Amino acid sequence: MFEVMKTIQNMDVIESAEPLNFGEISYDLRVDKIIVDPKGVDKEEKNSFILAPGGTVFVSTVENLKMPLDMIGIVVQRNSVIRSGLSIDAPIYRPGHHTKIFLRVTNISDDDINIQYHQEIASVMFSKLAEKVEPYEG
């Protein structure tokens, strides 16, 4: 398994990657900006934010994805983040997708939770397709 991640690391699939964040089967994503008003009415970006119980924010990550035409990226929750009381939602990143990663983060606990710059908040796992497909358009 480690050789697979070494290959991904060498493919430059993740822009602005931290080499220490590559694991045996995933890469840990870091918080860049916290978008406090996800609906955009009073959009405010912060480096840290205390998320109240039941609250939701959008988070952009430091990393950008540049998916090859024969690979998909699936964002998954980190166990430590689940235990803290946060729920993370993200799309599947399709072949040809070149984008900054955005996550919807919801506090499902009864406590305030501090989200901060460069916190490792989720992981992305990659799956290689048997053949190349048409690039993502959207």
Salt bridges, closest charged atoms under 4 A:
GLU15 OE2 - HIS98 NE2 3.08
ASP28 OD2 - ARG78 NH1 2.73
ASP32 OD2 - LYS100 NZ 3.87
GLU44 OE2 - LYS46 NZ 3.33
GLU45 OE2 - LYS43 NZ 3.89
GLU63 OE2 - ARG30 NE 2.68
ASP70 OD2 - LYS128 NZ 2.64
ASP89 OD2 - ARG104 NH2 3.10
GLU120 OE1 - ARG78 NH1 3.62
